Amino acid sequence: MSVLNPKMLELDRLWKIYDTPKGPATIVKNFNLKLKEGEFATLIGHSGCGKSTVLMMVAGLSEVSQGNMILAGKEAVGPGPDRGIVFQSPCLLPWMTAFENVMLGVNQVYFTASMMERRQMAEYYLSIVGLSDAMHKYPSELSQGMRQRVGIARAFALQPKMLLLDEPFGMLDSLTRYELQEVLLELWRRNRITTLMVTHDVDEAIFLSDRVVMMTDGPEAEVEDILSIPFERPRNRKEIMEDPRYYELRERLITFLNDRSHIRPSREPEFKPSPDMAAEMAAHVIPFPTAAA
Ligand SMILES: Nc1ncnc2c1ncn2[C@@H]1O[C@H](COP(=O)(O)OP(=O)(O)OP(=O)(O)O)[C@@H](O)[C@H]1O
């Protein structure tokens, strides 16, 4: 029997400071989070608060300015095949079929496996995401939703320790998004890969996650609160939506986002013309034509 790692990911007082022309900008400050093996967590917060920044640090694609990041008991530095990433747009190589795009990573990571095993692995994941009949098509022959299915299959096929998803369904219509949420849950049910996902969608966060991590507004964003989602798995969207707890959770998340939007500083720039400029502007106003004109 395998023993689950009680701490698959530990983010300990993580900071991200960018050097900007105006000086250092602290985007994320003292960000603490622990994920258990097999846990599905989502990051939610206002646009620009630093969700993708946290995800990119975990992916090893953005350097950690301060703090520790431990993945499966080891310090994680730089990117690696132990972390699979799915972006909003799947970035497939256009001259390769869906199958070849998935095989690209599989060949790199499982180079000791036989060609037959590698092909079977790619075919298995492409069929689970519903692309059995389209796996030999080129990206230009696939819809946006199908391309994202390839992106999801590609990430799972590498069997990473962690899956990182940056608004993977953000560009899809709501029907396709619901379908792909189900696809993602089915793959996750079979593999139980520890997952951290960025989303703006409160319903998506509740439907998919074990815990929703609410981030404060940036700059200097940190974890404000964490909401545990109590619904049993496997989850059924209809049953969840009929559960009174769903509306309580939804209310809490929406209230959190709304409350924070009230304390956000106004971004409206100040514009006070000098008296001379005001006179100049007034002189340029074209009078509204009257009936007599
Ligand atoms: N290379 C960089 N240099 C300076 N600032 C940056 C850099 N990259 C991102 N930022 C800033 O970091 C902040 C957080 O950006 P990030 O993309 O992480 O936010 P987010 O919460 O994911 O936003 P959204 O929900 O809109 O995608 C933003 O203010 C952004 O301008």
The ligand as an SDF file (V2000), in Angstrom:
LIG
                    3D

 31 33  0  0  0  0  0  0  0  0999 V2000
    7.9260   40.7000  -15.0610 N   0  0  0  0  0  0  0  0  0  0  0  0
    7.2170   41.5120  -14.2850 C   0  0  0  0  0  0  0  0  0  0  0  0
    7.7410   42.6560  -13.8200 N   0  0  0  0  0  0  0  0  0  0  0  0
    7.0470   43.4720  -13.0140 C   0  0  0  0  0  0  0  0  0  0  0  0
    5.7670   43.2210  -12.5990 N   0  0  0  0  0  0  0  0  0  0  0  0
    5.1980   42.1030  -13.0290 C   0  0  0  0  0  0  0  0  0  0  0  0
    5.8730   41.1800  -13.8960 C   0  0  0  0  0  0  0  0  0  0  0  0
    5.0370   40.1500  -14.1420 N   0  0  0  0  0  0  0  0  0  0  0  0
    3.9030   40.4140  -13.4710 C   0  0  0  0  0  0  0  0  0  0  0  0
    3.9920   41.5760  -12.8200 N   0  0  0  0  0  0  0  0  0  0  0  0
    2.9620   42.1970  -11.9750 C   0  0  0  0  0  0  0  0  0  0  0  0
    2.6060   41.2930  -10.9550 O   0  0  0  0  0  0  0  0  0  0  0  0
    1.2430   41.4860  -10.6000 C   0  0  0  0  0  0  0  0  0  0  0  0
    0.5590   40.1490  -10.4900 C   0  0  0  0  0  0  0  0  0  0  0  0
    0.4470   39.5790  -11.7960 O   0  0  0  0  0  0  0  0  0  0  0  0
   -0.2070   38.1530  -11.9920 P   0  0  0  0  0  0  0  0  0  0  0  0
   -0.2480   37.8750  -13.4490 O   0  0  0  0  0  0  0  0  0  0  0  0
    0.4590   37.1730  -11.1120 O   0  0  0  0  0  0  0  0  0  0  0  0
   -1.6850   38.4060  -11.4260 O   0  0  0  0  0  0  0  0  0  0  0  0
   -2.9800   37.4930  -11.5300 P   0  0  0  0  0  0  0  0  0  0  0  0
   -3.6370   37.5350  -10.2090 O   0  0  0  0  0  0  0  0  0  0  0  0
   -2.6390   36.1580  -12.0850 O   0  0  0  0  0  0  0  0  0  0  0  0
   -3.8190   38.3050  -12.6060 O   0  0  0  0  0  0  0  0  0  0  0  0
   -4.9740   37.8380  -13.6040 P   0  0  0  0  0  0  0  0  0  0  0  0
   -6.0480   37.2330  -12.7430 O   0  0  0  0  0  0  0  0  0  0  0  0
   -5.4260   39.1090  -14.2500 O   0  0  0  0  0  0  0  0  0  0  0  0
   -4.3840   36.8660  -14.5690 O   0  0  0  0  0  0  0  0  0  0  0  0
    0.6520   42.4290  -11.6330 C   0  0  0  0  0  0  0  0  0  0  0  0
    0.5320   43.7030  -11.0540 O   0  0  0  0  0  0  0  0  0  0  0  0
    1.6570   42.4350  -12.7380 C   0  0  0  0  0  0  0  0  0  0  0  0
    1.6930   43.6690  -13.3900 O   0  0  0  0  0  0  0  0  0  0  0  0
  1  2  1  0
  2  3  1  0
  2  7  2  0
  3  4  2  0
  4  5  1  0
  5  6  2  0
  6  7  1  0
  6 10  1  0
  7  8  1  0
  8  9  2  0
  9 10  1  0
 10 11  1  0
 11 12  1  0
 11 30  1  0
 12 13  1  0
 13 14  1  0
 13 28  1  0
 14 15  1  0
 15 16  1  0
 16 17  2  0
 16 18  1  0
 16 19  1  0
 19 20  1  0
 20 21  2  0
 20 22  1  0
 20 23  1  0
 23 24  1  0
 24 25  2  0
 24 26  1  0
 24 27  1  0
 28 29  1  0
 28 30  1  0
 30 31  1  0
M  END
$$$$
